């Protein structure tokens, strides 16, 4: 992506719960990047500026001389500074108008993109930080104004976008639930190392079709143990079964049969979601990479 408005250098930072990514952008193009496992949970309060200076030293630039734009959990209560949420429905211009800005010694001017919240009357409140920026990036890169967006992760999101506006969204604890069940319950006792064939993942996804309510899902989750006990699935397929079951249940709730969505992310997890959607009679189209950078630049442009 290129944008004449960004002829000068800028640093884009995606700072989440468990990871850190920074990009040196010149003329709208990423020319260098650095990343690591320095998520917000690893950083003591009061040290964020010093940590950021150290992390940005990996980039071939002077971080004190360049504007820095950030998004993600760094703007949460557990992060550097808590940026107040913008209420959904929310447009990019509304979010851009609520950015926080400040200065720190040894760093260029800092801008922080806020997250989005919704609190429907009589319904459950929900929040997101960082995913809104990725969606705006996908809209920009794909040349579209709406759609259903799936963002897999620790807390997956399903976001409904219409005419460039984030209308509503739902969070699913898919990634965190998988890790907790696999590593901290009896389900993990029969799981074995080894290269899965895909049989377990497919079986889990298809089992999700029979999940009618939360109780049914809890019952299906226990099948991860009994399928192993009775030899229906080998030990090296059981983790994949659990993964398929949870991803499948999420997609059944997020997308109707025959419905099309856009999945944002990278790597093997995105491939799993695309495969699971196909098994369930749904379609997921991968968004282009670099949605975070594209979204940050789009929000910054909207603020000018």
Secondary structure, 3 states (H helix, E strand, C coil): CCCHHHCCEEEEEEECCCCEEEEEEECCEEEEEEEECCCHHHCCCCCHHHHHHHHHCCCCCCCCCCCEEEECHHHCCCCCCCCCCEECCEEHHHHHCCCEEECCCCCCCEEECCCEEECCCCCCCEEECCHHHHHHHHHHHHCCCCEEEEECCCCEEEEEEECCEEEEEEEECHHHHHHHHHHHCHHHHHCCCCCCCCHHHHHHHHHHHHCCCHHHHHHHHHHHHHHHHCCCCCHHHHHHHHHHHHHHHHHHHHCCCCCEEEECCCCHHHHHHHHHHHHCCCEEEECCCCHHHHHHHHHHHHHC
